[in-house]
Amino acid sequence: MEKFWLGMAIILLSGVLNGSFALPLKYSVRWKWENTWLVFSVVGILSLPWLMAVCFVPHLADVYRAAPAQEIILAVTFGFIWGIAQATYGLSLVAVGLAVAVAVVSGLVCVSGALIPLLILNPAALFRGQGIFLLCSLPVLLVGLGAYAIAGRMREREQPTDGGEAPRSMSFKAGLGLCIFTGLFASAFNLGFAFSGDILHRSLESGAVPATAGYGVWSLVLGAGFIPNILYCAYLLRRNRTFPTFFQTGWFRETGLAVSMALVWLSGLFLYGWGATLCGEYGTSIGFTLFMAMTVASSSILGVSTGEWDSTSKRSRRLLASGVAAILLSVAILNLGGLLGR
């Protein structure tokens, strides 16, 4: 039981980090999105995960050779799908704005990422103990995300210039469809982790500790996800002719911001893997719900504290507060399930 609660505490921290990683983007003034995202992708999605796996999973090559080929293929496939969703997430942010995109995408990611592993790996657990509390928490979470999305849409209308410099190239309806697509497939990184149990087990047998055993999985998932991201960045750099921006004045500061994004994001992801491992069979279901809920809650709090909701109506701010409260209530239900079901 102690491991379960330690795992939940670690996942809570990982969600806070995941909701905070994009904060440096607010202070990027010279680079375009594709410049920052390229450095972020090279450092956080490709280089560091493989470096960490090689350094902290003993006999990594032997682990991969001994693992079933099906698990390797699943990790790579889900990673590639997640990479596509990461790219479309960037498009949805431009199409419907940050607030709506985060709410819709996070809600769908939470539902698909939490339920699918439990339904496939341990379907009987869905109707007992923590599984029941998971089912109870999801509607509360979705209500909170819905309130958050409405508040975000109202904020965009009240602050029409707050969506950034890029013009919207599609209707709100089309952008919402893109959010739905992204939300359904962005949970693939969790599925890649959930269905790689043998790789995780063999990493532990090779001498890795629970805190680092997941690195062997993340290197495969994120390495495959890097491919769509680098292709999309390369396309934007060519289309917008922004590659020379890398060498303009202020490049050192901008690089530092992108690297800090990578470090915070990757720390959150690795902590989630550690926490999910400690939580056992419920780590990629209940743990993932907690991870996504804290991601939305922390990003909302940071948005308010950095002035994103200044000059908005009281109704918008009340809706935002109601949405965050519902999200936190869903987290409380999850933890109550852990207390009563262990």
Summary of the structure (lengths in Angstrom):
residues: 342
radius of gyration: 19.6
end to end distance: 6.4
largest distance: 59.0
contacts: 1272
relative contact order: 0.23
helix: 83%
strand: 0%
